[in-house]
Amino acid sequence: MARKCAISGKGPMSGNNVSHAKNRTKRRFLLNLRTVRITLEDGTTKKVKISARELRTLKKNS
């Protein structure tokens, strides 16, 4: 499974590592993904990978 949030669809971002000498090399900023069990409307549970931000949003709105 890709490093993507199952709810928001967000994926990794790209950017640069910057040293003290201001040398730049490419890097990826990965999501803080968490595997959680979500109860669906029909009563079944499903394991999904969601970002920590979406987990906070789910806890706030439920």
PDB file of N, CA, C and O in Angstrom:
ATOM      1  N   MET A   1       0.847  -1.184   0.000  1.00  0.00           N
ATOM      2  CA  MET A   1       0.000   0.000   0.000  1.00  0.00           C
ATOM      3  C   MET A   1       0.890   1.244   0.000  1.00  0.00           C
ATOM      4  O   MET A   1       1.923   1.278   0.668  1.00  0.00           O
ATOM      5  N   ALA A   2       0.485   2.250  -0.744  1.00  0.00           N
ATOM      6  CA  ALA A   2       1.274   3.464  -0.860  1.00  0.00           C
ATOM      7  C   ALA A   2       1.243   4.259   0.444  1.00  0.00           C
ATOM      8  O   ALA A   2       0.355   4.080   1.277  1.00  0.00           O
ATOM      9  N   ARG A   3       2.219   5.127   0.600  1.00  0.00           N
ATOM     10  CA  ARG A   3       2.263   5.993   1.776  1.00  0.00           C
ATOM     11  C   ARG A   3       1.294   7.146   1.567  1.00  0.00           C
ATOM     12  O   ARG A   3       1.699   8.284   1.328  1.00  0.00           O
ATOM     13  N   LYS A   4       0.000   6.828   1.664  1.00  0.00           N
ATOM     14  CA  LYS A   4      -1.052   7.805   1.441  1.00  0.00           C
ATOM     15  C   LYS A   4      -2.102   7.666   2.509  1.00  0.00           C
ATOM     16  O   LYS A   4      -2.362   6.567   2.998  1.00  0.00           O
ATOM     17  N   CYS A   5      -2.710   8.786   2.876  1.00  0.00           N
ATOM     18  CA  CYS A   5      -3.813   8.770   3.826  1.00  0.00           C
ATOM     19  C   CYS A   5      -5.058   8.254   3.111  1.00  0.00           C
ATOM     20  O   CYS A   5      -5.384   8.712   2.016  1.00  0.00           O
ATOM     21  N   ALA A   6      -5.755   7.297   3.735  1.00  0.00           N
ATOM     22  CA  ALA A   6      -6.927   6.694   3.109  1.00  0.00           C
ATOM     23  C   ALA A   6      -8.106   7.660   3.062  1.00  0.00           C
ATOM     24  O   ALA A   6      -8.996   7.492   2.229  1.00  0.00           O
ATOM     25  N   ILE A   7      -8.135   8.661   3.928  1.00  0.00           N
ATOM     26  CA  ILE A   7      -9.267   9.583   3.980  1.00  0.00           C
ATOM     27  C   ILE A   7      -9.005  10.836   3.142  1.00  0.00           C
ATOM     28  O   ILE A   7      -9.791  11.174   2.257  1.00  0.00           O
ATOM     29  N   SER A   8      -7.902  11.517   3.424  1.00  0.00           N
ATOM     30  CA  SER A   8      -7.642  12.776   2.731  1.00  0.00           C
ATOM     31  C   SER A   8      -6.911  12.598   1.413  1.00  0.00           C
ATOM     32  O   SER A   8      -6.948  13.491   0.566  1.00  0.00           O
ATOM     33  N   GLY A   9      -6.242  11.459   1.219  1.00  0.00           N
ATOM     34  CA  GLY A   9      -5.496  11.228  -0.013  1.00  0.00           C
ATOM     35  C   GLY A   9      -4.152  11.921  -0.060  1.00  0.00           C
ATOM     36  O   GLY A   9      -3.497  11.934  -1.102  1.00  0.00           O
ATOM     37  N   LYS A  10      -3.728  12.502   1.063  1.00  0.00           N
ATOM     38  CA  LYS A  10      -2.443  13.188   1.098  1.00  0.00           C
ATOM     39  C   LYS A  10      -1.301  12.184   0.995  1.00  0.00           C
ATOM     40  O   LYS A  10      -1.386  11.073   1.518  1.00  0.00           O
ATOM     41  N   GLY A  11      -0.238  12.590   0.316  1.00  0.00           N
ATOM     42  CA  GLY A  11       0.936  11.749   0.159  1.00  0.00           C
ATOM     43  C   GLY A  11       2.187  12.502   0.571  1.00  0.00           C
ATOM     44  O   GLY A  11       2.101  13.619   1.080  1.00  0.00           O
ATOM     45  N   PRO A  12       3.355  11.897   0.353  1.00  0.00           N
ATOM     46  CA  PRO A  12       4.601  12.550   0.729  1.00  0.00           C
ATOM     47  C   PRO A  12       4.861  13.804  -0.101  1.00  0.00           C
ATOM     48  O   PRO A  12       4.439  13.904  -1.253  1.00  0.00           O
ATOM     49  N   MET A  13       5.565  14.759   0.508  1.00  0.00           N
ATOM     50  CA  MET A  13       5.980  15.972  -0.192  1.00  0.00           C
ATOM     51  C   MET A  13       7.473  15.878  -0.458  1.00  0.00           C
ATOM     52  O   MET A  13       8.177  15.104   0.191  1.00  0.00           O
ATOM     53  N   SER A  14       7.956  16.661  -1.408  1.00  0.00           N
ATOM     54  CA  SER A  14       9.389  16.678  -1.677  1.00  0.00           C
ATOM     55  C   SER A  14       9.953  18.023  -1.263  1.00  0.00           C
ATOM     56  O   SER A  14       9.257  19.038  -1.252  1.00  0.00           O
ATOM     57  N   GLY A  15      11.237  18.003  -0.923  1.00  0.00           N
ATOM     58  CA  GLY A  15      11.906  19.219  -0.499  1.00  0.00           C
ATOM     59  C   GLY A  15      13.401  19.008  -0.501  1.00  0.00           C
ATOM     60  O   GLY A  15      13.910  18.146  -1.218  1.00  0.00           O
ATOM     61  N   ASN A  16      14.109  19.789   0.295  1.00  0.00           N
ATOM     62  CA  ASN A  16      15.560  19.735   0.325  1.00  0.00           C
ATOM     63  C   ASN A  16      16.076  19.558   1.742  1.00  0.00           C
ATOM     64  O   ASN A  16      15.515  20.111   2.687  1.00  0.00           O
ATOM     65  N   ASN A  17      17.162  18.774   1.890  1.00  0.00           N
ATOM     66  CA  ASN A  17      17.994  18.839   3.081  1.00  0.00           C
ATOM     67  C   ASN A  17      18.923  20.023   2.878  1.00  0.00           C
ATOM     68  O   ASN A  17      19.467  20.197   1.788  1.00  0.00           O
ATOM     69  N   VAL A  18      19.115  20.839   3.904  1.00  0.00           N
ATOM     70  CA  VAL A  18      19.993  21.995   3.787  1.00  0.00           C
ATOM     71  C   VAL A  18      21.039  21.903   4.883  1.00  0.00           C
ATOM     72  O   VAL A  18      20.707  21.892   6.068  1.00  0.00           O
ATOM     73  N   SER A  19      22.312  21.837   4.485  1.00  0.00           N
ATOM     74  CA  SER A  19      23.403  21.749   5.450  1.00  0.00           C
ATOM     75  C   SER A  19      23.775  23.149   5.933  1.00  0.00           C
ATOM     76  O   SER A  19      23.221  24.144   5.468  1.00  0.00           O
ATOM     77  N   HIS A  20      24.721  23.212   6.872  1.00  0.00           N
ATOM     78  CA  HIS A  20      25.181  24.513   7.373  1.00  0.00           C
ATOM     79  C   HIS A  20      25.842  25.326   6.263  1.00  0.00           C
ATOM     80  O   HIS A  20      25.819  26.557   6.286  1.00  0.00           O
ATOM     81  N   ALA A  21      26.432  24.627   5.291  1.00  0.00           N
ATOM     82  CA  ALA A  21      27.063  25.308   4.159  1.00  0.00           C
ATOM     83  C   ALA A  21      26.052  25.635   3.063  1.00  0.00           C
ATOM     84  O   ALA A  21      26.433  26.062   1.974  1.00  0.00           O
ATOM     85  N   LYS A  22      24.773  25.437   3.346  1.00  0.00           N
ATOM     86  CA  LYS A  22      23.665  25.714   2.422  1.00  0.00           C
ATOM     87  C   LYS A  22      23.681  24.816   1.183  1.00  0.00           C
ATOM     88  O   LYS A  22      23.122  25.181   0.149  1.00  0.00           O
ATOM     89  N   ASN A  23      24.317  23.645   1.281  1.00  0.00           N
ATOM     90  CA  ASN A  23      24.227  22.669   0.197  1.00  0.00           C
ATOM     91  C   ASN A  23      22.857  22.016   0.274  1.00  0.00           C
ATOM     92  O   ASN A  23      22.356  21.724   1.359  1.00  0.00           O
ATOM     93  N   ARG A  24      22.256  21.791  -0.890  1.00  0.00           N
ATOM     94  CA  ARG A  24      20.904  21.230  -0.911  1.00  0.00           C
ATOM     95  C   ARG A  24      20.892  19.888  -1.625  1.00  0.00           C
ATOM     96  O   ARG A  24      21.445  19.742  -2.715  1.00  0.00           O
ATOM     97  N   THR A  25      20.249  18.907  -0.990  1.00  0.00           N
ATOM     98  CA  THR A  25      20.016  17.610  -1.618  1.00  0.00           C
ATOM     99  C   THR A  25      18.539  17.282  -1.455  1.00  0.00           C
ATOM    100  O   THR A  25      17.918  17.640  -0.454  1.00  0.00           O
ATOM    101  N   LYS A  26      17.985  16.598  -2.451  1.00  0.00           N
ATOM    102  CA  LYS A  26      16.555  16.298  -2.439  1.00  0.00           C
ATOM    103  C   LYS A  26      16.211  15.299  -1.335  1.00  0.00           C
ATOM    104  O   LYS A  26      17.013  14.427  -0.999  1.00  0.00           O
ATOM    105  N   ARG A  27      15.020  15.437  -0.782  1.00  0.00           N
ATOM    106  CA  ARG A  27      14.511  14.518   0.230  1.00  0.00           C
ATOM    107  C   ARG A  27      13.001  14.467   0.139  1.00  0.00           C
ATOM    108  O   ARG A  27      12.380  15.256  -0.573  1.00  0.00           O
ATOM    109  N   ARG A  28      12.415  13.526   0.871  1.00  0.00           N
ATOM    110  CA  ARG A  28      10.954  13.392   0.927  1.00  0.00           C
ATOM    111  C   ARG A  28      10.491  13.630   2.357  1.00  0.00           C
ATOM    112  O   ARG A  28      11.091  13.129   3.307  1.00  0.00           O
ATOM    113  N   PHE A  29       9.425  14.395   2.498  1.00  0.00           N
ATOM    114  CA  PHE A  29       8.774  14.578   3.787  1.00  0.00           C
ATOM    115  C   PHE A  29       7.610  13.597   3.835  1.00  0.00           C
ATOM    116  O   PHE A  29       6.617  13.769   3.129  1.00  0.00           O
ATOM    117  N   LEU A  30       7.735  12.558   4.677  1.00  0.00           N
ATOM    118  CA  LEU A  30       6.716  11.520   4.742  1.00  0.00           C
ATOM    119  C   LEU A  30       5.627  11.894   5.736  1.00  0.00           C
ATOM    120  O   LEU A  30       5.857  12.670   6.664  1.00  0.00           O
ATOM    121  N   LEU A  31       4.446  11.336   5.534  1.00  0.00           N
ATOM    122  CA  LEU A  31       3.327  11.559   6.443  1.00  0.00           C
ATOM    123  C   LEU A  31       3.518  10.776   7.729  1.00  0.00           C
ATOM    124  O   LEU A  31       4.230   9.773   7.763  1.00  0.00           O
ATOM    125  N   ASN A  32       2.878  11.246   8.776  1.00  0.00           N
ATOM    126  CA  ASN A  32       2.844  10.521  10.044  1.00  0.00           C
ATOM    127  C   ASN A  32       1.624   9.603   9.996  1.00  0.00           C
ATOM    128  O   ASN A  32       0.558   9.938  10.514  1.00  0.00           O
ATOM    129  N   LEU A  33       1.800   8.427   9.359  1.00  0.00           N
ATOM    130  CA  LEU A  33       0.680   7.513   9.151  1.00  0.00           C
ATOM    131  C   LEU A  33       0.472   6.612  10.352  1.00  0.00           C
ATOM    132  O   LEU A  33       1.431   6.158  10.976  1.00  0.00           O
ATOM    133  N   ARG A  34      -0.785   6.359  10.671  1.00  0.00           N
ATOM    134  CA  ARG A  34      -1.178   5.474  11.761  1.00  0.00           C
ATOM    135  C   ARG A  34      -2.167   4.456  11.219  1.00  0.00           C
ATOM    136  O   ARG A  34      -3.052   4.797  10.435  1.00  0.00           O
ATOM    137  N   THR A  35      -2.016   3.206  11.638  1.00  0.00           N
ATOM    138  CA  THR A  35      -2.975   2.173  11.267  1.00  0.00           C
ATOM    139  C   THR A  35      -4.027   2.096  12.361  1.00  0.00           C
ATOM    140  O   THR A  35      -3.709   1.812  13.516  1.00  0.00           O
ATOM    141  N   VAL A  36      -5.279   2.350  11.999  1.00  0.00           N
ATOM    142  CA  VAL A  36      -6.372   2.350  12.976  1.00  0.00           C
ATOM    143  C   VAL A  36      -7.517   1.499  12.456  1.00  0.00           C
ATOM    144  O   VAL A  36      -7.652   1.277  11.253  1.00  0.00           O
ATOM    145  N   ARG A  37      -8.336   1.028  13.380  1.00  0.00           N
ATOM    146  CA  ARG A  37      -9.555   0.301  13.020  1.00  0.00           C
ATOM    147  C   ARG A  37     -10.710   1.290  13.025  1.00  0.00           C
ATOM    148  O   ARG A  37     -10.938   1.992  14.010  1.00  0.00           O
ATOM    149  N   ILE A  38     -11.429   1.337  11.926  1.00  0.00           N
ATOM    150  CA  ILE A  38     -12.572   2.240  11.804  1.00  0.00           C
ATOM    151  C   ILE A  38     -13.827   1.394  11.663  1.00  0.00           C
ATOM    152  O   ILE A  38     -13.867   0.458  10.864  1.00  0.00           O
ATOM    153  N   THR A  39     -14.857   1.727  12.448  1.00  0.00           N
ATOM    154  CA  THR A  39     -16.139   1.035  12.345  1.00  0.00           C
ATOM    155  C   THR A  39     -16.964   1.696  11.254  1.00  0.00           C
ATOM    156  O   THR A  39     -17.221   2.899  11.297  1.00  0.00           O
ATOM    157  N   LEU A  40     -17.374   0.902  10.279  1.00  0.00           N
ATOM    158  CA  LEU A  40     -18.167   1.417   9.171  1.00  0.00           C
ATOM    159  C   LEU A  40     -19.642   1.483   9.559  1.00  0.00           C
ATOM    160  O   LEU A  40     -20.027   1.018  10.632  1.00  0.00           O
ATOM    161  N   GLU A  41     -20.463   2.063   8.686  1.00  0.00           N
ATOM    162  CA  GLU A  41     -21.885   2.252   8.995  1.00  0.00           C
ATOM    163  C   GLU A  41     -22.633   0.937   9.133  1.00  0.00           C
ATOM    164  O   GLU A  41     -23.622   0.863   9.862  1.00  0.00           O
ATOM    165  N   ASP A  42     -22.170  -0.116   8.434  1.00  0.00           N
ATOM    166  CA  ASP A  42     -22.866  -1.404   8.531  1.00  0.00           C
ATOM    167  C   ASP A  42     -22.389  -2.240   9.708  1.00  0.00           C
ATOM    168  O   ASP A  42     -22.801  -3.391   9.848  1.00  0.00           O
ATOM    169  N   GLY A  43     -21.527  -1.684  10.560  1.00  0.00           N
ATOM    170  CA  GLY A  43     -21.094  -2.370  11.773  1.00  0.00           C
ATOM    171  C   GLY A  43     -19.790  -3.127  11.656  1.00  0.00           C
ATOM    172  O   GLY A  43     -19.258  -3.588  12.666  1.00  0.00           O
ATOM    173  N   THR A  44     -19.259  -3.269  10.448  1.00  0.00           N
ATOM    174  CA  THR A  44     -17.991  -3.976  10.286  1.00  0.00           C
ATOM    175  C   THR A  44     -16.827  -3.034  10.558  1.00  0.00           C
ATOM    176  O   THR A  44     -16.951  -1.816  10.424  1.00  0.00           O
ATOM    177  N   THR A  45     -15.705  -3.612  10.939  1.00  0.00           N
ATOM    178  CA  THR A  45     -14.517  -2.802  11.181  1.00  0.00           C
ATOM    179  C   THR A  45     -13.519  -3.044  10.065  1.00  0.00           C
ATOM    180  O   THR A  45     -13.457  -4.128   9.485  1.00  0.00           O
ATOM    181  N   LYS A  46     -12.739  -2.008   9.775  1.00  0.00           N
ATOM    182  CA  LYS A  46     -11.748  -2.087   8.713  1.00  0.00           C
ATOM    183  C   LYS A  46     -10.487  -1.383   9.177  1.00  0.00           C
ATOM    184  O   LYS A  46     -10.551  -0.322   9.799  1.00  0.00           O
ATOM    185  N   LYS A  47      -9.328  -1.980   8.871  1.00  0.00           N
ATOM    186  CA  LYS A  47      -8.056  -1.351   9.189  1.00  0.00           C
ATOM    187  C   LYS A  47      -7.666  -0.424   8.045  1.00  0.00           C
ATOM    188  O   LYS A  47      -7.636  -0.837   6.886  1.00  0.00           O
ATOM    189  N   VAL A  48      -7.372   0.816   8.371  1.00  0.00           N
ATOM    190  CA  VAL A  48      -6.949   1.779   7.355  1.00  0.00           C
ATOM    191  C   VAL A  48      -5.756   2.565   7.873  1.00  0.00           C
ATOM    192  O   VAL A  48      -5.571   2.724   9.079  1.00  0.00           O
ATOM    193  N   LYS A  49      -4.948   3.053   6.933  1.00  0.00           N
ATOM    194  CA  LYS A  49      -3.829   3.921   7.279  1.00  0.00           C
ATOM    195  C   LYS A  49      -4.277   5.358   7.083  1.00  0.00           C
ATOM    196  O   LYS A  49      -4.626   5.763   5.974  1.00  0.00           O
ATOM    197  N   ILE A  50      -4.265   6.132   8.171  1.00  0.00           N
ATOM    198  CA  ILE A  50      -4.638   7.539   8.072  1.00  0.00           C
ATOM    199  C   ILE A  50      -3.555   8.375   8.728  1.00  0.00           C
ATOM    200  O   ILE A  50      -2.802   7.887   9.570  1.00  0.00           O
ATOM    201  N   SER A  51      -3.483   9.624   8.340  1.00  0.00           N
ATOM    202  CA  SER A  51      -2.482  10.518   8.904  1.00  0.00           C
ATOM    203  C   SER A  51      -2.891  10.932  10.313  1.00  0.00           C
ATOM    204  O   SER A  51      -4.066  10.860  10.676  1.00  0.00           O
ATOM    205  N   ALA A  52      -1.925  11.358  11.090  1.00  0.00           N
ATOM    206  CA  ALA A  52      -2.192  11.770  12.468  1.00  0.00           C
ATOM    207  C   ALA A  52      -3.130  12.970  12.500  1.00  0.00           C
ATOM    208  O   ALA A  52      -3.922  13.106  13.432  1.00  0.00           O
ATOM    209  N   ARG A  53      -3.054  13.834  11.505  1.00  0.00           N
ATOM    210  CA  ARG A  53      -3.946  14.987  11.427  1.00  0.00           C
ATOM    211  C   ARG A  53      -5.390  14.539  11.224  1.00  0.00           C
ATOM    212  O   ARG A  53      -6.299  15.073  11.860  1.00  0.00           O
ATOM    213  N   GLU A  54      -5.608  13.564  10.344  1.00  0.00           N
ATOM    214  CA  GLU A  54      -6.961  13.055  10.114  1.00  0.00           C
ATOM    215  C   GLU A  54      -7.484  12.310  11.339  1.00  0.00           C
ATOM    216  O   GLU A  54      -8.684  12.327  11.613  1.00  0.00           O
ATOM    217  N   LEU A  55      -6.584  11.656  12.077  1.00  0.00           N
ATOM    218  CA  LEU A  55      -6.987  10.971  13.304  1.00  0.00           C
ATOM    219  C   LEU A  55      -7.500  11.976  14.327  1.00  0.00           C
ATOM    220  O   LEU A  55      -8.494  11.720  15.007  1.00  0.00           O
ATOM    221  N   ARG A  56      -6.828  13.113  14.436  1.00  0.00           N
ATOM    222  CA  ARG A  56      -7.283  14.180  15.337  1.00  0.00           C
ATOM    223  C   ARG A  56      -8.647  14.700  14.902  1.00  0.00           C
ATOM    224  O   ARG A  56      -9.521  14.940  15.735  1.00  0.00           O
ATOM    225  N   THR A  57      -8.826  14.873  13.593  1.00  0.00           N
ATOM    226  CA  THR A  57     -10.093  15.371  13.069  1.00  0.00           C
ATOM    227  C   THR A  57     -11.220  14.386  13.342  1.00  0.00           C
ATOM    228  O   THR A  57     -12.323  14.788  13.711  1.00  0.00           O
ATOM    229  N   LEU A  58     -10.944  13.082  13.161  1.00  0.00           N
ATOM    230  CA  LEU A  58     -11.955  12.062  13.436  1.00  0.00           C
ATOM    231  C   LEU A  58     -12.353  12.059  14.904  1.00  0.00           C
ATOM    232  O   LEU A  58     -13.536  11.967  15.230  1.00  0.00           O
ATOM    233  N   LYS A  59     -11.365  12.158  15.792  1.00  0.00           N
ATOM    234  CA  LYS A  59     -11.669  12.160  17.228  1.00  0.00           C
ATOM    235  C   LYS A  59     -12.468  13.397  17.617  1.00  0.00           C
ATOM    236  O   LYS A  59     -13.340  13.331  18.483  1.00  0.00           O
ATOM    237  N   LYS A  60     -12.169  14.526  16.975  1.00  0.00           N
ATOM    238  CA  LYS A  60     -12.871  15.766  17.289  1.00  0.00           C
ATOM    239  C   LYS A  60     -14.326  15.709  16.834  1.00  0.00           C
ATOM    240  O   LYS A  60     -15.215  16.168  17.551  1.00  0.00           O
ATOM    241  N   ASN A  61     -14.576  15.154  15.652  1.00  0.00           N
ATOM    242  CA  ASN A  61     -15.911  15.195  15.060  1.00  0.00           C
ATOM    243  C   ASN A  61     -16.787  14.002  15.391  1.00  0.00           C
ATOM    244  O   ASN A  61     -17.953  13.975  14.997  1.00  0.00           O
ATOM    245  N   SER A  62     -16.255  13.003  16.111  1.00  0.00           N
ATOM    246  CA  SER A  62     -17.093  11.838  16.406  1.00  0.00           C
ATOM    247  C   SER A  62     -17.489  11.780  17.862  1.00  0.00           C
ATOM    248  O   SER A  62     -18.195  10.860  18.273  1.00  0.00           O
TER     249      SER A  62
END
